[in-house]
Amino acid sequence: MAKIAGLKLIKSATGKVTHFTLSMKYHAKLLEDMFDHQEIVQARKGETAPWDEARKRINKKFKFQV
């Protein structure tokens, strides 16, 4: 396997790769994207509302005229 800057492999006693760590110096943008993705996935599992109902609540909250 080629060496990747900022990547540290953690191996078990048998030599099998079990975990890895990423350096914030090299991979901060990737980590931010992974955290964003995690938030999106969690939001999808949450409560949803029909668009008409959501639009009414948004209009009421921000006092939009329809």
Secondary structure, DSSP 8 states (H G I E B T S, - for coil): ----TTEEEEE-TTS-EEEEEE-HHHHHHHHHHHHHHHHHHHHHTS----HHHHHHHHHHHHT---
